[in-house]
Amino acid sequence: MGVSIGEVTRVVIFCGVMFWLGVFTVSGIVFLLAPRSIPRTFRLSLLPVRLFGLVLLSVVVLYLLVVLVRKAPLHSEDASSPCPR
């Protein structure tokens, strides 16, 4: 009885991936829609900030496409994990 190390590992990885997808989503939206709120200390024009926002949102969209299209579990050297649904 109890939870195996593999199950705990899958939960931790899932939570980490979801956290970073959330950070990428919020950051990408802010960088695209409100780039003027970025501190002036970076001395960036609006174009690189907006492009970075687009890259962040592209990572999120790519992850969502992989999850929707891929049916087989993800495999590593000694473990496999089904794609989230």
Backbone as numpy.savetxt, mean C-alpha at the origin, in Angstrom:
# Nx Ny Nz CAx CAy CAz Cx Cy Cz
-4.58 -26.29 20.73 -5.43 -25.11 20.73 -4.54 -23.87 20.73
-5.05 -22.85 20.16 -4.27 -21.62 20.12 -4.02 -21.18 18.69
-3.18 -20.20 18.59 -2.87 -19.62 17.29 -1.43 -19.97 16.94
-1.22 -20.44 15.72 0.13 -20.81 15.31 0.95 -19.57 14.94
2.25 -19.76 14.89 3.15 -18.67 14.51 2.86 -18.21 13.08
2.54 -19.15 12.22 2.23 -18.80 10.83 1.00 -17.91 10.72
-0.02 -18.22 11.52 -1.24 -17.39 11.50 -0.96 -15.99 12.03
-0.18 -15.90 13.10 0.18 -14.59 13.65 0.98 -13.79 12.62
1.91 -14.45 11.95 2.72 -13.80 10.93 1.85 -13.25 9.81
0.89 -14.05 9.34 -0.01 -13.59 8.27 -0.82 -12.37 8.70
-1.30 -12.37 9.94 -2.07 -11.23 10.44 -1.20 -9.98 10.53
0.02 -10.13 11.02 0.93 -8.99 11.15 1.27 -8.42 9.76
1.57 -9.30 8.82 1.89 -8.84 7.46 0.68 -8.17 6.83
-0.49 -8.77 6.99 -1.72 -8.18 6.43 -1.95 -6.79 7.02
-1.81 -6.65 8.33 -2.02 -5.34 8.97 -0.99 -4.32 8.50
0.25 -4.75 8.35 1.28 -3.84 7.86 1.02 -3.38 6.44
0.62 -4.30 5.58 0.31 -3.94 4.19 -0.89 -2.99 4.15
-1.92 -3.28 4.93 -3.10 -2.41 4.93 -2.77 -1.02 5.48
-1.91 -0.96 6.49 -1.49 0.34 7.03 -0.81 1.17 5.95
0.17 0.57 5.28 0.91 1.32 4.26 0.06 1.66 3.06
-0.90 0.80 2.70 -1.81 1.15 1.61 -2.66 2.36 2.01
-3.07 2.42 3.26 -3.81 3.58 3.74 -2.98 4.84 3.72
-1.72 4.73 4.16 -0.81 5.88 4.13 -0.59 6.34 2.69
-0.35 5.39 1.77 -0.15 5.74 0.37 -1.40 6.40 -0.22
-2.58 5.90 0.14 -3.82 6.46 -0.40 -4.02 7.90 0.08
-3.92 8.11 1.37 -4.11 9.46 1.92 -3.04 10.41 1.40
-1.79 9.97 1.40 -0.70 10.83 0.91 -0.87 11.14 -0.56
-1.22 10.15 -1.35 -1.42 10.36 -2.78 -2.53 11.36 -3.06
-3.62 11.26 -2.33 -4.73 12.20 -2.52 -4.31 13.60 -2.12
-3.62 13.74 -0.99 -3.17 15.06 -0.54 -2.18 15.65 -1.54
-1.23 14.83 -2.00 -0.23 15.34 -2.94 -0.85 15.73 -4.28
-1.92 15.05 -4.67 -2.57 15.40 -5.93 -3.51 16.59 -5.79
-4.29 16.62 -4.73 -5.34 17.63 -4.61 -4.94 18.87 -3.83
-3.99 18.75 -2.90 -3.61 19.90 -2.09 -2.09 19.99 -1.96
-1.37 20.06 -3.08 0.09 20.04 -2.99 0.68 21.29 -2.34
-0.08 22.35 -2.23 0.44 23.58 -1.62 0.63 23.42 -0.11
0.00 22.41 0.47 0.14 22.22 1.91 1.45 21.53 2.28
2.23 21.11 1.29 3.53 20.51 1.56 4.47 21.63 2.05
5.24 21.36 3.10 6.11 22.41 3.63 7.05 22.97 2.56
7.26 24.26 2.61 8.12 24.95 1.65 9.60 24.61 1.84
9.94 23.98 2.96 11.35 23.67 3.23 11.93 22.69 2.22
11.07 21.91 1.55 11.57 20.96 0.55 11.90 21.64 -0.78
11.41 22.85 -0.97 11.66 23.65 -2.17 11.34 22.87 -3.45
10.17 22.31 -3.48 9.71 21.57 -4.65 8.64 22.37 -5.37
8.62 22.24 -6.68 7.51 22.84 -7.42 6.32 21.88 -7.31
5.19 22.28 -7.86 3.98 21.46 -7.74 4.05 20.19 -8.58
4.76 20.22 -9.69 4.79 19.05 -10.58 5.39 17.81 -9.91
6.57 17.87 -9.29 7.10 16.65 -8.65 6.21 16.14 -7.51
5.58 17.05 -6.79 4.70 16.63 -5.70 3.49 15.89 -6.26
2.91 16.43 -7.30 1.75 15.76 -7.91 2.14 14.43 -8.55
3.32 14.38 -9.17 3.78 13.10 -9.74 4.00 12.06 -8.65
4.55 12.47 -7.53 4.74 11.55 -6.41 3.39 11.05 -5.90
2.39 11.93 -5.83 1.05 11.51 -5.44 0.47 10.50 -6.41
0.73 10.71 -7.69 0.25 9.78 -8.71 0.94 8.43 -8.58
2.22 8.43 -8.27 2.95 7.17 -8.06 2.40 6.42 -6.85
2.14 7.13 -5.77 1.59 6.48 -4.58 0.23 5.86 -4.86
-0.63 6.60 -5.55 -1.95 6.05 -5.87 -1.85 4.91 -6.87
-0.86 4.94 -7.75 -0.66 3.84 -8.69 -0.29 2.55 -7.97
0.49 2.65 -6.91 0.85 1.47 -6.12 -0.41 0.87 -5.50
-1.29 1.71 -4.99 -2.53 1.23 -4.39 -3.41 0.55 -5.45
-3.55 1.18 -6.60 -4.36 0.60 -7.68 -3.76 -0.72 -8.15
-2.45 -0.79 -8.27 -1.79 -2.03 -8.68 -2.06 -3.14 -7.67
-1.98 -2.85 -6.39 -2.28 -3.85 -5.36 -3.73 -4.33 -5.50
-4.65 -3.39 -5.67 -6.06 -3.78 -5.80 -6.29 -4.64 -7.04
-5.63 -4.33 -8.14 -5.77 -5.15 -9.34 -5.21 -6.55 -9.13
-4.08 -6.66 -8.46 -3.50 -7.98 -8.18 -4.46 -8.79 -7.31
-5.03 -8.17 -6.32 -5.95 -8.88 -5.43 -7.20 -9.33 -6.19
-7.70 -8.50 -7.09 -8.90 -8.85 -7.84 -8.65 -9.92 -8.90
-7.48 -9.91 -9.51 -7.20 -10.81 -10.63 -6.61 -12.13 -10.17
-5.74 -12.10 -9.21 -5.01 -13.31 -8.79 -5.92 -14.23 -7.99
-5.98 -15.48 -8.40 -6.81 -16.47 -7.70 -5.98 -17.41 -6.84
-4.74 -17.66 -7.24 -3.88 -18.60 -6.51 -3.28 -17.93 -5.28
-2.96 -18.72 -4.26 -2.31 -18.16 -3.07 -0.91 -17.62 -3.40
-0.46 -16.67 -2.60 0.90 -16.16 -2.73 1.84 -17.12 -2.02
2.96 -17.46 -2.65 3.89 -18.42 -2.07 5.24 -17.76 -1.78
5.82 -18.16 -0.66 7.21 -17.81 -0.37 7.97 -19.13 -0.24
9.17 -19.10 0.30 9.98 -20.31 0.37 9.32 -21.44 1.15
8.71 -21.12 2.28 8.16 -22.19 3.11 6.73 -21.93 3.58
6.06 -20.99 2.96 4.69 -20.68 3.38 3.88 -20.21 2.18
2.59 -20.32 2.31 1.69 -19.76 1.29 0.54 -19.05 2.00
0.02 -18.05 1.33 -1.05 -17.26 1.92 -2.04 -16.90 0.83
-3.33 -17.10 1.07 -4.31 -16.72 0.06 -4.39 -15.21 -0.08
-4.73 -14.75 -1.27 -4.92 -13.31 -1.48 -6.17 -12.86 -0.73
-6.15 -11.66 -0.16 -7.35 -11.17 0.52 -8.50 -11.00 -0.46
-9.67 -11.17 0.01 -10.88 -10.98 -0.83 -11.77 -9.96 -0.18
